[in-house]
Amino acid sequence: YIFCLPSVEKLLLGIDKVGRFSVSAESVPLASVPAAEKQTSSVSFSVMSLRLDAVTAGMFKLSRTESVRQINAGNLSLNYRECVKTDATVREGDVISVRGLGKGTITGTGGVSRKGRLFVYADICI
C-alpha cells in the first residue's frame, strides 16, 4: 500500500513499470486498508531495582552486561528517546526499544520475592 495525496494519485495510477518490473496500481479507500497486526508476547521477570539496564535485560532475555553494552552503544530508546544512562529509572507505562531486538512496554510491577526482588510485567512487540 502507498498512501498519498489525491493530487499524486493520478500520477501513481499511470505507472506500469518500475525498473524492469511490470506493476499495476489501483485506488483503494482508506477504510478498506487492513490494520497491521502486531505480534506481542507477555513476559514477567524479577529485578533488584527498576534500573534501565536490569529491566532491559529481563525484557529481552539479555545478560546485564549485554544490556549495558546496548545502552552505551546508543541502541536503546526509552519512551522514544535515545537514553545512554544505564541507571535511569523505569516506570509503569514506559516504552523500551532496542534496535534489532524489538520494543516493549512495562505493563506493571507488583509483588516482592522472598529475596526482595521486584516482579515486573511487560508486553513485547517482536
Summary of the structure (lengths in Angstrom):
residues: 126
radius of gyration: 21.2
end to end distance: 21.7
largest distance: 67.8
contacts: 299
relative contact order: 0.19
helix: 22%
strand: 33%
